[in-house]
Amino acid sequence: MTQTSLSSRAWAELMLLGLIWGGSFLAIRTALDEIGPLTAVLWRTGLAAALLWAVIAIRRLPMPPRRLWPALAVMGLLNNVIPFSLMAWGQLHIASGLTSILNAATAIFGVLVAALVFADERLTARKALGVALGFGGVVLAIGPDALRGFDVTSVAQLAVLLGTVSYACAGAWARKTLSGLPPIGSAAGMLTGASLIMAPLAVMFEGVPRTDLSAATWGGIGYYAIVATALAYLLYYRVLAMAGSGNLMLVTLVIPPVAILLGAWARDETLSPAAFAGFGLLALGLVVLDGRVSRRARKAV
């Protein structure tokens, strides 16, 4: 159920989650100075899985049923392997802030995928308007020049968008196959499946992961793996329980400003005015999808 108002505690934890995830873009980009994108993803899923399994062991929580492990592996592919890899590679060629803006399109694609898969998630007029505004924001953020001719920057932006499509498919897959599974066990199983997929890919294409890394790289890995993945998943499910899925979508409006500011501060990244305008239009689309503004307007009439 989605609640229409947020408690002070829910707001605080929602903002904290947005800050944590916003900082992950800088942490990933910092690590990519020294390691490849596939290796970066392997560190992320492997360390996060290890920490979540430790939490499960300490709290003596039940293991996911054996029959669900194949479904968890698919979830790891859709929610971790594909989007993490595409977005990490994309960040080698576009600014962290732009990556975070395009990442916000996850909610837009999530609505479309849900409408295609679930009978109770049909595309209403309000949702269609929100999707249209969101897509307009994406096009504006990417820029018309990228649409006229492909270069590595254009391909990187497309890779990030494909990652958001994978996230959307993961959401539908989780609802169909993993509903009712305890959140921590689901996250740990998913990340374990992702790590088992990533390990041979990382070794095949980038070699055995190095351990003689700089302090900055280890700091980036530690942040995005432990804080922005393992601990963020625990916080995510807390906010979901308190606020509902609709309110939780608001976190996508917090992430890009944080990522943009950190990218400008730490790496002198700059974004075009069109990128900021695109984020504004995308944010408007998300507000329309959320629906509370329109409901309040109808009540006021």
C-alpha positions, -999 to +999 in steps of 0.1 A: +000+000+000+012+035-007+006+061+019-001+097+009+019+114+037+054+108+051+063+109+087+094+129+098+113+097+103+104+084+069+114+117+053+147+116+071+155+081+060+143+087+025+167+117+022+195+097+037+189+069+011+190+096-016+223+110-003+239+076-001+229+066-036+238+100-049+273+096-035+277+062-052+282+077-086+313+096-075+326+065-056+322+043-087+339+069-110+368+072-085+373+034-085+371+033-123+404+054-125+422+022-115+400-008-122+378-019-151+340-016-150+334-054-147+359-057-118+342-027-101+309-045-103+324-078-090+338-060-059+304-043-055+282-075-056+308-097-038+314-074-008+278-065-004+267-101-005+293-111+021+281-083+044+244-093+040+251-129+047+269-119+079+238-100+089+217-130+082+240-152+102+242-128+132+204-124+133+198-161+126+175-153+097+162-181+074+180-189+042+161-184+009+144-217-001+165-238-025+137-237-052+141-199-054+178-198-061+174-199-099+149-170-097+174-151-075+202-157-100+179-142-127+172-113-104+209-108-099+214-107-136+186-081-142+191-060-111+229-061-107+250-076-135+234-059-165+227-024-151+257-021-129+280-031-157+264-009-183+263+021-160+299+016-148+311+015-184+290+045-193+306+065-165+339+062-182+326+084-210+300+107-195+298+128-163+286+111-131+258+137-128+244+129-162+246+092-154+225+099-123+199+119-143+195+092-169+193+066-140+162+084-128+144+071-160+142+037-141+108+048-127+096+057-162+105+023-177+092+006-146+057+020-153+059+008-189+072-027-181+046-031-153+018-021-177+030-047-202+033-075-177+006-070-150-031-066-156-035-044-125-008-019-136-025-006-167-013+026-183-038+053-173-040+088-188-020+102-159+007+076-161+009+081-199+014+118-193+041+111-167+059+087-190+057+112-219+072+140-198+099+116-185+109+106-220+110+142-230+133+149-201+156+121-211+158+133-247+165+168-236+192+157-211+209+136-238+207+164-263+197+165-300+232+162-312+236+128-296+204+117-314+217+128-348+250+109-347+265+082-325+299+086-309+313+070-277+294+095-256+261+087-273+268+050-268+276+055-231+243+074-226+224+046-244+242+020-222+230+038-191+194+039-204+196+002-212+206-003-176+174+014-164+154-009-187+170-038-170+162-024-135+126-021-146+125-057-158+140-067-125+112-051-106+086-070-127+106-103-122+107-098-084+070-092-082+063-124-103+087-148-086+101-134-053+070-119-035+069-130+001+106-137+004+123-119+034+140-087+020+175-094+034+176-130+022+163-119-012+190-092-015+218-116-003+207-143-027+204-119-056+239-104-050+254-139-046+239-149-079+252-117-095+287-124-081+288-159-095+279-145-129+303-115-127+334-135-115+341-153-147+332-123-168+356-100-149+385-125-150+379-132-187+378-096-199+398-077-173+420-103-155+422-114-119+412-085-097+441-067-082+445-059-045+474-035-048+450-005-052+453+030-040+435+042-008+412+063-030+402+033-050+396+011-019+376+040-004+354+042-035+349+004-035+341+003+002+316+031-002+297+018-032+298-019-021+292-017+016+274+016+022+256+022-011+247-014-018+246-036+013+236-010+039+214+009+014+194-022+006+186-026+044+176+011+045+156+008+013+134-019+028+130+001+060+117+031+040+096+008+018+079-006+049+073+029+064+064+049+033+052+025+006+065+021-030+050+053-043+066+075-018+099+056-022+100+066-058+107+102-046+142+091-038+149+094-076+145+131-073+172+134-045+199+113-062+208+135-092+214+168-074+237+150-050+256+133-077+259+165-098+272+185-068+298+158-059+309+154-095+315+191-098+333+194-065+355+163-067+361+160-105+353+194-120+325+179-140+301+202-158+267+196-173+250+215-201+220+237-194+200+211-215+209+184-190+195+204-161+164+213-181+160+176-189+162+166-153+136+192-145+112+177-171+120+142-160+113+152-124+080+167-135+071+134-151+079+115-119+057+139-099+029+133-123+034+095-120+034+099-082-001+113-085-004+132-052-003+167-067-032+159-090-052+142-062-047+173-040-058+196-068-090+176-073-098+178-036-092+215-036-117+221-063 
